[in-house]
């Protein structure tokens, strides 16, 4: 089992930045592939970014490539999502995930709202 708690969401103006954090407990993040998903009102949940268990491989949705950066701090058992040049289309609830032994664990989500 992995427990995930996101933080760092909020209201920001278009063009601004936010950094989301995901604190994990139950298993070291160094053992797991981690990711971020988001769900906007009336839309399906979509993949945003992922990072391998080693941290050496990252991948991004085309819509955020070049603006968002995912990273891990194994010492703090925390995963981050640095979001720059935000647009109103980035408004959504952002969820952290951990993949372990064939199962995907989800956090409770944090709201990000980007005003125009």
KAUR-V524393 format. One record per residue. N is the residue number from 0. OMEGA is omega as a letter, one per 20 degrees, with the letter a starting at -180 (999 if undefined). Layout:
n=<N;N>
omega=<OMEGA;OMEGA>
//
This chain:
n=<0;1;2;3;4;5;6;7;8;9;10;11;12;13;14;15;16;17;18;19;20;21;22;23;24;25;26;27;28;29;30;31;32;33;34;35;36;37;38;39;40;41;42;43;44;45;46;47;48;49;50;51;52;53;54;55;56;57;58;59;60;61;62;63;64;65;66;67;68;69;70;71;72;73;74;75;76;77;78;79;80;81;82;83;84;85;86;87;88;89;90;91;92;93;94;95;96;97;98;99;100;101;102;103;104;105;106;107;108;109;110;111;112;113;114;115>
omega=<r;r;a;r;r;r;r;r;r;a;a;r;r;a;a;a;r;r;r;r;r;r;a;r;a;r;r;r;r;r;a;r;a;r;r;r;r;r;r;r;r;a;r;r;a;r;r;a;r;r;a;a;r;a;a;a;r;r;a;r;a;a;a;a;a;r;a;r;r;r;r;r;a;r;r;a;a;r;a;r;r;a;a;r;a;r;r;r;r;r;a;r;a;a;r;r;r;r;a;r;r;r;r;r;a;r;a;r;r;a;r;r;a;a;a;999>
//
